[in-house]
Amino acid sequence: MTQPALENIIAAVDIGTTKICTIIAEVKDKEINVIGVGWQENTGVVKGAIANINETTIAIKKSIEKAEEMANVKVQSVIASISGKHISGIKGHGETTLSHTKLKEITEDDKNNSIRAATSFFRPADKEILHIIPMQYIVDSQDEIEDPIGMTGMKLEVDTYIITGSITSIDNVRKVIEHAGYNVVDIIVQGVASASAVLFNDEKDIGVLVLDIGGGTTDMIVYYKNAIRFAKVIPVGGQLITNDLVSALQTPKNVAEDLKRKYGIFTGEADEKDETITIPDMGSSKTMEIQLSKIAPYIKLRVQELIKFVKTELEKDGIDRSLYSGGVILTGGSALLKGIDKIIKEEMDLRVRIGVPLKEKVVGLYDIVASPEYATAIGLIDYYVNFQIKSQKTKIYQGIFEEIWNSIKKFFIDNL
C-alpha cells in the first residue's frame, strides 16, 4: 500500500462518554478522503467530562493506533472534540472605525479588529474561548452581511456567538492527547463538529436544531442564517436508557444495551411484531420472557424527558421556534435507536431526520463512516478545514495579548 503524503493528513479524535473514535483522512481541496478508522471503548469519561486521565489516555492511544494501522501512516498531531455541561455560549458585539473622513475598503484586518472588539469584554478566570462565530456584520448600519471584505464604509460592526468551556476540562483534553503521545492542533466542541458534518446548506440557512445524542450527553446546536446562534450541552444521553432497562428488567447491563440497540422503541405499527424474547436474570442462571411492548415505555419515557430538558434550555435562552423551523436533526450514537425520530417528532411537532456525514463531504471509506456515530469525527475535520478555526483564533488572541502587553508597558512608562 502506497503511503499518503503526510502534509495532507489530518487526524481527528472524538472523545465520547462510551467510546473513542479516530478518523484519519487525506484532505485535498476540502475533500475528506477517509483512509483510517479506529474505535475503542472507554470508561474514563463521565457525562462528557474526563474523569480518569489514565483510562482515557490508554483508550485514545489504542483508537489512534488502530486508525494508523488501517491508514498505513503515523500521525503526530490531532484535532480533538470536547463536550460536557461546562460548554456554554454568549453573544458579543464589536465595532471598529474604518475612517473618520472618507469611505474605506474593508480588509481581513478590519474583520479581525471588529471580532477582537467583540471579545474584549470576556475575561472570566475559569473559562476559555473555543469558538468565535460571526453571526452578522454591519457596515454603516447595513446589517445581515455575511462577509464585508471588499465593501466600503466608515464603521464596521459584528455580532458574534462566543462558545466557551471550562479551562480545567479543556486542559484535561489536551493532557490525555499529549499523554497518549500526540500534539493537539485544535479542540472543537462536539456539537459544532457534528453539525458541520451532517447539515445541508439549506438547513443552515432556514434554521435547524441539531441534537447530538451520545452515551452521556446531548449537544444542542441551533443554526440559523448560516451561523450558530445557540450551543448547550445537557448531561443526559443513551446510558440512562440502558440503566433504566437494567433496573426495570433486572438484567445485566450488556444485555440491556443490546436490547436497546436491537429493538429500540416498539410503536405498535402494522409492520412491527410484538415479539416475546428471552433474557437472562441478573446474577443468576435464570432467564425470563418479556414482550417488546413491555420494554418500550422505559425507553420512550427517557426520550420524552430528554426533549423536556431540550425545550427548557431553548426557552431559558430565549431561542424562538422560528430559529429552528427547518426541524430537528438527530445524530450521535443514540440517534440509531429505532423509533427515536418518531417520538421526537411527536414531542416537538417538527420535521425530524437522522443526520449522517454528508456523502459529498467524504470519499474513501464512506460506507464505514456513513453513520451518526461518526458524525463528530468527520465534522472535526470538515469544520477545521473549512473555517480554519486555529488561524482565526490565533490572530484574535494575539491582538488581545498585544493590547494587554501595551497597557502594561504604558503603566510602567507612566509610573517610572
Summary of the structure (lengths in Angstrom):
residues: 416
radius of gyration: 23.4
end to end distance: 66.6
largest distance: 86.3
contacts: 1469
relative contact order: 0.15
helix: 43%
strand: 31%
